Amino acid sequence: MGAVVGVSTFTLLLAGLPTRGIALVPRPQFAFMDVPTLDELRRQIDSIDDTLHDLLMRRAELVERIGASKPAGGLALRPGREAQVIRRLLERHAGRFPANAMVRLWREIMGAFTFLQCPIRIAICRPADQPGYWDLARDHFGVQIPFTAHETPSQVLAAVRADPNVVGIVPAPVQDEPQPWWPRLMSGDPTTPHIVQKLPFVVMPNSRGRDLTGFVLARLDAEPSGHDRALIAVEARAEISRSRLAAAIRKAGLQDATALYDVEQAGTYWDLIEIPEFVGDADPRLAALALALGIEGARVVVLGAYAVPPVVP
Ligand SMILES: O=C(O)C(=O)C[C@]1(C(=O)O)C=C[C@@H](O)C=C1
């Protein structure tokens, strides 16, 4: 009984209630006796931190084995797999820890583990008046991977073409921009990168990059993540109306476009079509699209794909 009185007194003191008449306080049905002390709680946190740390070190061993199975000298980055990892964790996420903070941790983990496998570097188009692109890239790729800033998408493309371990980040296409970068991805040159990701994948609420959108260019084939959008470019010597393009897309068996951009330079016309599904380089619907357009010499090329960003609770 003495112990019960003691615990109840302590509880009342904590609650700022008078402790007189304490002997009349009935024994509680629930576990006041188990209220852990601050030191005990911190010991539990230390133990959790040790487990997390041990698991990270074990994860590093597995990533090294994965790295050894990838082609030597190539880029180890796998944006489709990274998207699957983040989506899966978001689906199981619960509790008070903010979901985007959890994503931020895993972005740091996967950035560091990509860097562990290959000398990846990021070339960012960060015009002087748009410093947020740096943050957009840092939020995604973490602090281990070295970055270089460039003034124009052309400079970024040149950096990616010069080194297979350089990954480029350029502003997402907008209609009526004077010199869009995307028609340049139609070149058949083997150093030409693909679009492999759209940023942000998950918006970081207080980032300087939160209102910006970038595309990641890498010398990799885009890989399906299970929920993707493909970017297909058409080059022709004649202007293609939107309705003609839409009809040809449907006739080729592709899903309706979710976004369209076009540009003309010196009598050459380019259209960029975003399709709400993954389309690989060898997809027969590409040839079907070229045919359905009915324009002599029209070329249709997949510029890449990106994993559709998840809805973050
Ligand atoms: O799964 C892989 O291919 C890995 O290299 C592992 C890992 C990861 O840390 O989970 C790291 C880098 C890749 O971009 C994707 C995922």
PDBQT file of the ligand as one rigid body, heavy atoms in Angstrom, charges set to zero:
ROOT
HETATM    1  O1  LIG A 401      18.548  -0.461 -55.835  1.00  0.00    +0.000 OA
HETATM    2  C1  LIG A 401      19.597  -0.006 -56.307  1.00  0.00    +0.000 C 
HETATM    3  O2  LIG A 401      19.898  -0.143 -57.507  1.00  0.00    +0.000 OA
HETATM    4  C2  LIG A 401      20.527   0.742 -55.460  1.00  0.00    +0.000 C 
HETATM    5  O3  LIG A 401      21.589   1.129 -55.929  1.00  0.00    +0.000 OA
HETATM    6  C3  LIG A 401      20.137   1.086 -54.067  1.00  0.00    +0.000 C 
HETATM    7  C4  LIG A 401      19.585   2.500 -53.957  1.00  0.00    +0.000 C 
HETATM    8  C5  LIG A 401      19.125   2.662 -52.474  1.00  0.00    +0.000 C 
HETATM    9  O4  LIG A 401      19.882   3.223 -51.692  1.00  0.00    +0.000 OA
HETATM   10  O5  LIG A 401      18.027   2.151 -52.155  1.00  0.00    +0.000 OA
HETATM   11  C6  LIG A 401      20.638   3.499 -54.265  1.00  0.00    +0.000 C 
HETATM   12  C7  LIG A 401      20.735   4.106 -55.476  1.00  0.00    +0.000 C 
HETATM   13  C8  LIG A 401      19.773   3.899 -56.557  1.00  0.00    +0.000 C 
HETATM   14  O6  LIG A 401      19.490   5.075 -57.232  1.00  0.00    +0.000 OA
HETATM   15  C9  LIG A 401      18.542   3.219 -56.096  1.00  0.00    +0.000 C 
HETATM   16  C10 LIG A 401      18.427   2.654 -54.860  1.00  0.00    +0.000 C 
ENDROOT
TORSDOF 0
